[in-house]
Amino acid sequence: MDRDVTSSLSPTSVSRNPDLRLPATCDPPSEHNPPQQAVWIVFGATGHMGRSLVRAALSHGDKVTAVGWTQENTMEQMTKLHDPSGYLGLLCDVRIKETVDQIMKESIDRWGHVDIIAKYMSFELFLLLKCTYKRDYSCTGYGVIAACEDQDDHDVRAQFETNFFGTMHILSCSLPYFRSRSHGRYLIFSSTSGALGVPGLGPYCATKYAVEGLIESMQYEVEVFNIKATLVEPGHVRLDEPDSKEQGLKKYGHFWVKQGSSEPYGSAHAPAGHAKRMVQWLNDRQPTSAVKSAELVWQLGHCAYPPLRLLLGAFAVDSIRDRLKSIIEEIEDWKHLSFPASTDEQEPDPDRDQDQDQDPEHDTAGEEQEGEGE
């Protein structure tokens, strides 16, 4: 998963890697367990991770509807991305439920059915050098890099409309269909930001926390209909397909650095600037392979017993594990304040004593016991 960041890979080459396999306990596809052809809808299919997932699915013989962003892509671009024999390119704005519903209808009309829906929420950055920046966001995932206090209502609402309500629209437009077939699979891309707070990305992290709570709760509700969902949490993902540079893909396309930090957060070493410094330092050094991750996500779509969460890359594993460890340690440090007192230390309950005094059966039983004692 993590390797020399200068190398490039192809879906075909990684699919032959015997070490790149999901655990046998989830019953993933293999030579002894060949997968059936599936139909995918991939929202955010032109981001580098989404693009790698589309390629991986097509390389394995699956059918794919790849959904691009209305403000960045054209239908001509989407049509030419891949071989049309097993591919359908479309556009939508996930904030508008009707456009998501149209994606479902056109996919079913084209392929006859849909098996797997993947929503890629890209971890990318676009550094704007002006004090004003674009205010219309319609991709499948986006965030503003700035201190929480420096983000206005529009910044926060726009992130929730895209990241959270966009996910809600996808679920509400597809769940009735999946329930009618008693079959369906969701692969919702979250990130480490859905498990831990990142200074400079407060509202964005809030949207990811919300999505994680939504998917985990929904899974309990729909498992009875044979519908399964997994939250995919990648670390920092790099472009490592052979033609990445030729395609002109952005390294960080959908994180927006808000210029003009307020005085309390504007110093060079302010914690609020952590997210901006991190992505600028990473540049091309993201440790996690997009192509390898896409292969594992393809296997995830075909395995019989998927996990609720799939972490991709050492950064995701280490950071989330450390976060959970700190939570457990904090619980242990403070748990003595929440444990009930022992029986000997319990204070009398005045309501309980009053009920017993008013209970005639209790009084009669007490008198009978006293009579027997005499």
C-alpha positions in Angstrom: 0.0 0.0 0.0 2.8 2.4 1.0 5.9 2.4 -1.2 8.3 4.5 -3.2 6.3 7.5 -4.2 8.2 8.0 -7.5 6.8 4.7 -9.0 3.7 4.4 -11.2 1.3 1.5 -11.4 -1.5 0.2 -13.5 -4.7 -1.6 -12.4 -3.6 -4.8 -14.3 -0.2 -5.0 -12.6 -1.5 -4.6 -9.0 -4.4 -7.1 -9.6 -1.7 -9.7 -10.1 0.0 -8.9 -6.8 -0.6 -11.8 -4.4 0.1 -9.7 -1.4 -2.6 -7.2 -2.3 -5.6 -9.1 -1.0 -8.3 -8.5 1.6 -8.4 -10.9 4.5 -9.9 -14.4 3.8 -12.5 -13.8 6.6 -14.4 -11.4 4.4 -14.5 -13.9 1.5 -12.9 -11.6 -1.2 -12.8 -12.6 -4.9 -9.9 -14.9 -5.9 -9.0 -17.7 -8.3 -11.0 -20.1 -6.2 -13.8 -17.6 -5.6 -14.3 -15.8 -9.0 -16.5 -12.7 -8.8 -19.7 -12.2 -10.7 -19.8 -9.1 -13.0 -21.1 -6.1 -11.2 -22.5 -2.7 -12.2 -20.9 0.3 -10.4 -21.9 3.9 -10.0 -18.9 6.0 -9.0 -19.6 9.5 -7.9 -16.5 11.7 -8.0 -15.0 9.6 -10.8 -12.6 12.2 -12.1 -10.7 12.7 -8.9 -7.5 10.7 -8.8 -8.8 8.1 -6.4 -12.2 7.9 -8.1 -10.5 7.6 -11.5 -8.3 4.8 -10.3 -11.4 3.0 -8.9 -13.2 3.3 -12.3 -10.1 1.9 -14.0 -9.8 -1.0 -11.6 -13.5 -2.0 -12.0 -13.3 -1.9 -15.8 -10.0 -3.9 -15.8 -11.8 -6.7 -14.0 -14.7 -6.7 -16.5 -17.3 -4.8 -14.4 -19.6 -2.2 -15.9 -19.2 1.4 -14.6 -21.2 4.6 -14.6 -18.6 7.3 -13.9 -20.1 10.5 -12.5 -18.2 13.8 -12.9 -18.6 17.3 -11.5 -20.9 19.7 -13.3 -18.6 22.7 -12.6 -15.4 21.0 -13.8 -16.3 18.4 -16.4 -18.2 18.3 -19.7 -20.1 15.5 -21.2 -17.6 15.3 -24.0 -14.8 14.8 -21.4 -16.8 12.1 -19.6 -17.6 10.3 -22.8 -13.9 10.1 -23.8 -12.4 9.0 -20.5 -12.8 5.2 -21.1 -13.8 2.6 -23.6 -17.6 3.0 -24.0 -18.3 -0.8 -24.2 -18.5 -1.1 -20.4 -18.5 2.5 -19.4 -21.1 5.3 -19.1 -20.0 8.9 -18.3 -22.5 11.3 -16.7 -22.6 14.5 -14.8 -24.4 15.6 -11.7 -24.5 18.0 -8.7 -24.9 15.9 -5.6 -26.4 18.9 -3.8 -29.4 18.7 -6.1 -31.3 15.5 -5.4 -33.0 15.4 -8.8 -29.7 15.2 -10.6 -28.7 12.2 -8.4 -32.0 10.5 -9.1 -31.4 11.0 -12.8 -28.0 9.2 -12.5 -29.8 6.2 -11.0 -32.4 6.1 -13.7 -29.9 6.4 -16.6 -27.6 3.8 -15.1 -30.5 1.3 -14.7 -31.7 2.1 -18.2 -28.2 1.4 -19.6 -27.1 -1.6 -17.6 -30.4 -3.1 -16.4 -29.4 -3.0 -12.8 -27.0 -1.4 -10.3 -25.0 -3.4 -7.7 -22.5 -1.0 -6.1 -22.5 2.7 -5.4 -19.2 4.4 -4.5 -19.0 8.0 -3.4 -15.5 9.4 -3.5 -14.9 12.5 -1.3 -11.6 13.7 -2.6 -8.8 14.8 -0.3 -7.3 17.5 -2.5 -6.2 21.1 -2.3 -6.4 24.1 -4.6 -4.3 27.0 -3.3 -5.8 30.3 -4.3 -3.5 33.3 -4.4 -6.3 35.9 -4.3 -8.2 37.1 -1.3 -11.5 36.0 -2.9 -12.2 32.5 -4.0 -14.8 30.5 -5.8 -18.0 30.1 -3.9 -19.9 27.5 -6.0 -19.0 23.9 -5.1 -20.7 21.0 -6.7 -18.2 18.1 -6.6 -18.8 15.1 -4.4 -16.5 16.3 -1.6 -14.8 19.5 -0.7 -13.3 21.4 2.2 -12.2 24.9 3.2 -8.8 25.3 4.9 -9.0 28.0 7.5 -9.5 28.3 11.3 -13.0 27.5 12.5 -13.5 31.1 13.6 -12.5 32.4 10.1 -15.0 30.3 8.2 -18.3 32.1 7.7 -21.8 30.6 7.4 -21.5 30.1 3.7 -18.2 28.2 4.0 -19.7 25.8 6.6 -23.1 25.3 4.9 -21.5 24.7 1.5 -19.3 21.9 3.0 -22.3 20.3 4.6 -24.4 20.6 1.5 -21.8 18.8 -0.6 -20.3 16.3 1.8 -23.2 15.4 4.1 -26.4 16.2 2.2 -24.8 15.0 -1.0 -24.4 11.6 0.6 -27.9 11.8 2.0 -29.2 12.4 -1.6 -27.3 9.4 -2.9 -28.7 7.2 -0.2 -32.3 8.4 -0.5 -32.3 8.0 -4.3 -30.8 4.5 -4.2 -32.1 2.7 -1.1 -35.6 2.1 -2.4 -34.1 0.4 -5.4 -31.6 -1.7 -3.4 -34.4 -2.7 -1.0 -36.6 -3.8 -3.9 -33.8 -6.2 -5.0 -32.8 -7.3 -1.5 -29.2 -6.5 -2.6 -26.9 -3.5 -2.7 -23.5 -2.2 -1.6 -22.3 1.2 -0.6 -18.7 2.2 -0.5 -18.6 5.7 1.0 -15.2 7.4 1.0 -14.5 9.2 4.3 -10.9 9.9 5.5 -8.9 10.1 8.7 -10.7 13.5 9.2 -13.8 11.4 10.0 -12.1 9.9 13.0 -9.9 12.7 14.4 -9.9 16.5 14.4 -7.5 18.4 12.2 -6.6 22.0 12.9 -7.5 24.2 9.9 -10.2 21.7 8.8 -12.8 22.0 11.6 -16.0 22.2 9.5 -14.7 19.7 7.0 -14.0 17.2 9.8 -17.5 17.9 11.1 -19.0 16.9 7.8 -16.9 13.6 7.9 -18.0 12.9 11.4 -21.6 13.4 10.3 -21.2 11.1 7.3 -19.6 8.4 9.5 -22.4 8.6 12.0 -25.0 8.5 9.2 -23.5 5.4 7.5 -23.0 3.5 10.7 -26.5 4.1 11.9 -28.0 3.3 8.5 -26.1 0.0 8.4 -28.0 -1.2 11.4 -31.3 -0.3 9.6 -30.7 -1.8 6.2 -28.7 -5.0 6.9 -32.0 -6.9 7.1 -32.5 -6.1 3.4 -29.1 -7.5 2.5 -27.7 -4.0 1.9 -24.1 -3.5 3.2 -22.1 -0.3 3.6 -18.4 0.4 4.2 -16.7 3.6 5.1 -13.4 3.7 3.2 -10.8 5.8 5.1 -7.7 6.4 3.1 -4.6 8.3 4.3 -2.8 10.7 2.0 -3.2 9.3 -1.5 -0.8 10.1 -4.4 -1.2 10.0 -8.1 0.6 7.0 -9.3 -1.0 5.9 -12.6 1.3 6.0 -15.6 -0.6 8.7 -17.5 -1.4 11.0 -14.5 0.7 13.9 -15.8 -0.6 13.5 -19.3 -4.1 13.7 -18.1 -3.4 16.9 -16.2 -5.0 15.7 -13.0 -4.7 18.1 -10.0 -2.7 16.9 -7.1 -5.1 18.6 -4.7 -8.2 19.8 -6.5 -11.0 20.4 -4.0 -9.6 21.8 -0.9 -9.8 25.6 -0.9 -7.3 27.7 1.2 -9.1 30.7 2.5 -6.8 33.7 2.3 -6.5 36.4 4.8 -6.4 34.7 8.2 -7.5 36.8 11.1 -4.7 38.1 13.5 -5.0 35.4 16.2 -4.5 32.6 13.6 -2.2 34.3 11.1 1.2 33.6 12.5 3.5 31.2 10.6 3.3 28.5 13.3 -0.3 28.9 14.4 -2.0 25.5 14.9 -4.8 26.6 12.6 -2.3 26.6 9.7 -1.5 22.9 10.2 -3.6 21.6 7.3 -2.2 24.1 4.8 1.4 23.4 5.9 0.8 19.7 5.7 -0.5 19.5 2.2 2.1 22.0 1.0 4.9 19.9 2.5 3.5 16.6 1.1 3.4 17.8 -2.5 4.2 14.6 -4.4 5.2 12.6 -1.2 1.8 11.2 -0.3 2.5 7.7 1.0 -0.6 5.8 -0.1 -1.0 4.5 -3.6 -4.2 5.4 -5.4 -3.9 2.4 -7.8 -3.4 -0.1 -5.0 -6.2 1.4 -2.9 -8.5 1.1 -5.9 -7.7 -2.6 -6.3 -8.6 -3.2 -2.6 -11.8 -1.2 -2.9 -12.8 -3.2 -6.0 -12.3 -6.4 -3.9 -14.3 -4.8 -1.1 -17.2 -4.3 -3.5 -17.2 -8.0 -4.3 -16.5 -9.6 -0.9 -19.3 -11.3 0.9 -18.6 -10.0 4.4 -17.4 -6.4 4.2 -16.2 -4.5 7.2 -17.9 -1.3 8.4 -14.6 0.5 8.0 -11.6 -0.1 5.7 -8.5 2.0 6.5 -6.0 2.4 3.6 -2.3 3.2 4.2 0.0 3.4 7.2 -0.9 7.0 7.9 -4.6 6.2 8.3 -3.9 3.1 10.4 -1.4 4.8 12.8 -3.3 8.1 13.2 -6.7 6.5 13.9 -5.3 3.8 16.1 -3.4 6.5 18.2 -6.6 8.6 18.4 -8.7 5.6 19.6 -5.9 4.7 22.1 -6.0 8.2 23.6 -9.8 8.1 23.9 -9.6 4.8 25.8 -6.9 6.1 28.1 -9.0 9.2 28.8 -12.0 7.0 29.6 -9.9 4.9 32.0 -8.6 8.1 33.7 -12.1 9.5 34.4 -14.3 6.4 34.6 -14.3 6.5 38.5 -16.6 9.5 38.3 -19.3 7.5 36.4 -19.3 4.1 38.2 -22.2 3.6 40.7 -21.5 3.3 44.4 -21.3 -0.1 46.0 -24.4 -1.5 47.8 -23.1 -0.4 51.2 -22.5 3.1 50.0 -25.7 3.7 48.2 -27.8 6.5 49.6 -31.4 5.7 50.5 -34.0 6.4 47.8 -36.8 8.5 49.3 -39.2 7.7 46.5 -38.6 3.9 46.9 -39.1 4.1 50.7 -42.3 6.1 50.2 -43.7 3.5 47.8 -43.0 0.7 50.2 -44.7 2.6 53.0 -47.8 3.0 50.8 -47.9 -0.6 49.7 -50.5 -2.5 51.7 -49.3 -5.9 50.6 -45.8 -5.0 51.8 -47.2 -4.0 55.2 -49.4 -7.2 55.4 -46.4 -9.4 54.5 -44.4 -7.8 57.2 -47.1 -8.3 59.8 -47.4 -12.0 58.9 -43.7 -12.5 59.2 -43.8 -10.9 62.7 -46.7 -13.1 63.7 -44.9 -16.3 62.6 -41.9 -15.1 64.6 -44.0 -14.9 67.7 
